Amino acid sequence: MSNRKLCLIGASSDLGLAIAQTASELAGIEVYGISRNELTTTYKKTLNIHNYETSGDKIKGFIIENDISDIIILNGFVGENNHPVEKIIKINFSIPINLIKNIDSDRNSNITYTVISSLAAAKPRKKNYVYGLSKYLLEQSIRNRESGKYIIFRAGFIKTKMTKDHKSAPFAKDPKEVAERVLGAVLSNKRRLSIRYSSFEIRLLFYAFKLIPLPVLNTIEKKIL
């Protein structure tokens, strides 16, 4: 395996730590981390920041200095009953896309960016329309980028600290399981834009959601969840 330098942004998240641990067990991968929280020794080198919105240049400098080849952006926030709206949009859409724009501003980078999307992006429903729309906006913004290489990773419910107060959904996965899928997508990708899923079931559900009328989907979801 050729040497890869993988940087996780939002590296202290449960999924980030699982990806770092999984990657550290493979030969030829160096794992770097950027976070607002202190990070473990799993990472070769880390950058602690106070605010993602005001640390763009510091983050870009860290990426360039360490000759990073792959970036996984893990910032995410579900919220509760579609609130607080501003925070959901900022964390799931504004911060990730602005980080990418800043890092890729010179448009001559060979970095591959992976963003974590969601089944909710298929069709934002009553219970999570703000979260779903934020992930949909992220996906569409990535699709319309004219430079860079991208992986949109569509995950189902992941059992983490962020989702512990939410009722588990069908086909829920542990961070370790999803980490293996994410890392596999990164290491095998050869396309400028690739869509990957956390499981075959989530892929089927994604397309089923797109086909089912929204009122019917809301009714089904209310009865099941």
C-alpha positions in Angstrom: 0.0 0.0 0.0 1.4 3.4 -1.0 1.9 6.0 1.8 -1.2 8.0 2.5 -1.5 11.0 4.8 -5.0 11.1 6.2 -6.3 14.1 8.1 -9.5 14.0 10.1 -11.3 17.3 10.8 -13.6 16.9 13.8 -11.2 14.2 14.9 -12.4 13.8 18.5 -15.8 12.6 17.4 -16.6 8.9 18.1 -16.5 8.2 14.4 -13.2 10.1 14.0 -11.5 8.2 16.8 -12.8 4.9 15.3 -11.4 5.8 11.9 -8.1 6.8 13.4 -7.8 3.6 15.3 -8.7 1.5 12.3 -6.3 3.4 10.0 -3.4 3.1 12.6 -3.6 -0.7 12.3 -2.9 -0.5 8.6 0.6 -0.2 7.0 1.3 2.9 4.9 -1.1 5.3 6.5 -0.3 8.3 8.7 -3.2 9.8 10.6 -3.4 13.5 11.5 -6.2 15.1 13.5 -7.8 18.6 13.8 -10.2 19.2 16.6 -11.5 21.7 19.2 -10.8 19.0 21.9 -7.6 17.4 23.0 -6.7 14.3 20.9 -5.2 10.9 21.8 -1.8 9.6 20.8 -3.5 7.6 18.0 -2.7 10.6 15.7 0.8 11.2 14.3 0.3 15.0 14.7 -2.6 17.1 15.8 -3.9 20.7 15.6 -6.1 22.0 18.4 -8.3 25.0 17.4 -10.9 27.1 19.2 -13.2 27.9 16.4 -13.5 26.3 12.9 -15.0 29.4 11.4 -12.0 31.6 12.4 -9.2 29.0 12.0 -9.4 28.5 8.2 -5.9 29.7 7.5 -4.4 27.8 10.4 -6.1 24.6 9.2 -4.9 25.1 5.6 -1.4 25.7 6.8 -1.5 22.4 8.8 -2.7 20.5 5.7 0.0 22.0 3.5 2.8 21.6 6.0 2.0 17.9 6.5 1.4 17.2 2.8 -2.0 15.7 3.4 -3.4 13.4 0.7 -6.9 12.7 2.1 -9.2 14.7 4.3 -12.3 13.4 6.1 -14.6 16.1 7.5 -16.6 14.7 10.4 -18.3 17.8 11.8 -21.9 16.9 12.5 -24.9 17.9 14.6 -28.4 16.4 14.6 -30.2 18.8 17.0 -33.6 18.1 18.6 -37.0 18.5 16.8 -35.3 20.7 14.1 -33.7 23.1 16.6 -31.5 25.1 16.9 -31.8 25.8 13.2 -28.7 28.0 12.9 -26.4 25.6 14.6 -27.6 22.6 12.6 -27.0 24.4 9.3 -23.6 25.9 10.4 -22.1 22.6 11.6 -23.5 20.3 8.9 -23.2 22.6 5.9 -21.5 26.0 6.3 -18.3 24.9 8.2 -17.5 21.8 6.0 -18.0 23.6 2.6 -16.1 26.7 3.7 -13.2 24.6 4.9 -13.1 22.9 1.6 -13.3 26.2 -0.3 -10.4 27.6 1.7 -8.1 24.6 1.5 -8.8 24.2 -2.2 -8.6 27.9 -3.0 -5.6 27.6 -5.3 -7.4 24.7 -7.2 -4.2 22.8 -7.8 -4.5 20.3 -4.9 -4.5 16.5 -5.3 -6.4 16.1 -2.0 -9.4 13.9 -1.8 -12.2 15.2 0.5 -14.7 12.9 2.2 -17.8 14.4 3.7 -20.2 12.4 5.9 -23.7 12.8 4.6 -26.8 11.0 5.8 -29.9 9.0 4.8 -31.8 12.1 5.8 -30.5 13.9 2.7 -32.5 11.6 0.4 -35.8 13.4 1.4 -35.9 15.7 4.4 -38.9 14.5 6.6 -41.0 16.2 9.2 -38.9 15.0 12.1 -35.5 16.1 10.8 -36.1 18.4 7.8 -33.5 21.0 9.0 -30.8 18.3 9.5 -31.8 16.6 6.2 -31.7 19.9 4.3 -28.3 20.8 5.7 -26.9 17.4 4.4 -28.7 17.9 1.1 -27.1 21.3 0.7 -23.7 19.9 1.5 -24.1 17.1 -1.1 -25.3 19.5 -3.8 -22.4 22.0 -3.1 -19.9 19.2 -3.4 -21.5 18.0 -6.7 -21.1 21.5 -8.1 -17.5 22.0 -7.2 -15.3 22.4 -10.2 -12.0 21.4 -8.6 -10.9 18.7 -6.2 -11.8 15.1 -5.7 -14.7 14.1 -3.4 -16.4 11.2 -1.7 -19.9 11.7 -0.4 -20.4 9.0 2.3 -24.0 8.4 3.1 -24.4 6.9 6.5 -27.4 5.6 8.4 -27.8 5.9 12.2 -24.5 5.7 14.0 -24.5 4.9 17.7 -22.4 7.7 19.1 -22.5 10.3 21.9 -24.2 12.7 19.4 -27.1 10.3 18.8 -27.4 8.8 22.3 -30.6 10.8 23.1 -32.3 9.8 19.8 -34.2 6.6 19.2 -32.1 4.1 17.3 -33.1 3.6 13.7 -33.2 0.3 11.6 -29.7 -0.8 10.5 -27.9 1.3 13.1 -24.2 0.8 13.2 -21.4 1.1 15.7 -18.6 3.7 14.9 -16.1 0.9 14.3 -18.3 -0.7 11.6 -18.8 2.6 9.8 -15.1 3.5 10.2 -14.1 0.5 8.3 -16.5 1.4 5.5 -15.3 5.0 5.3 -11.7 4.0 5.3 -12.4 1.4 2.6 -14.0 4.1 0.5 -11.1 6.4 0.9 -8.4 3.9 0.1 -10.2 2.4 -2.9 -11.5 5.6 -4.6 -10.3 6.4 -8.1 -13.0 8.8 -9.2 -13.4 12.6 -9.0 -16.8 12.2 -7.4 -17.8 9.0 -5.6 -21.0 8.1 -3.6 -20.5 5.5 -0.9 -22.8 4.0 1.7 -22.4 2.6 5.2 -24.2 -0.5 4.2 -26.2 -2.1 1.3 -29.4 -1.6 3.3 -28.8 2.1 3.7 -28.2 2.3 -0.1 -31.6 0.6 -0.7 -33.3 2.9 1.8 -31.8 6.0 0.3 -33.4 5.2 -3.1 -36.7 4.0 -1.5 -37.0 7.3 0.3 -36.6 9.2 -2.9 -39.4 7.3 -4.5 -41.9 7.3 -1.6 -44.2 10.4 -1.4 -43.3 12.6 1.5 -46.7 12.4 3.3 -46.5 8.6 3.1 -42.9 8.6 4.3 -43.8 10.8 7.3 -46.7 8.5 8.3 -44.5 5.4 8.1 -41.7 7.0 10.1 -44.1 8.2 12.8 -45.5 4.7 13.2 -42.1 2.9 13.2 -40.0 5.4 15.0 
